[in-house]
Amino acid sequence: MLVSFARQSLERLRPTETTDHGNTVRTYPVTGTTVGGLVVEPLYTREDNNNRTATVTQYRVLAPPTADVQENDRFRYRGKVYQVLGEVQFQPSPTGALDQQVFVLEVWSG
């Protein structure tokens, strides 16, 4: 990852997990922990007008290999809370100097 461009931060909301009648229940905190050294890029947006008016918005996030990110985390970005879509992926660089984690954030509105 180009370190000079990795200047953004997100607020990570990590859930606590409890079990209720055999089901895992995740409770997300109101405030979280700041994760820095990121690049946040617009990835995708579209409207869905089937049975309701809604939009989906996605961002791709490039993070340092040491960033503490899990699939069940949520992140606050520009006033909205996004969920991690899919797995957090590791992208090695040929030299090892620019390794990074890549993940997608998604939010539905409407």
HELIX and SHEET records of a PDB file:
HELIX    1   1 VAL A    3  PHE A    5  5                                   3    
SHEET    1   A 7 GLN A   8  LEU A  13  0                                        
SHEET    2   A 7 THR A  33  ASP A  48 -1                                        
SHEET    3   A 7 ALA A  54  ALA A  63 -1                                        
SHEET    4   A 7 GLN A 100  SER A 109 -1                                        
SHEET    5   A 7 LYS A  80  GLN A  91 -1                                        
SHEET    6   A 7 ARG A  74  TYR A  77 -1                                        
SHEET    7   A 7 GLN A   8  LEU A  13 -1                                        
SHEET    1   B 2 THR A  16  ASP A  20  0                                        
SHEET    2   B 2 ASN A  23  THR A  27 -1                                        
END                                                                             
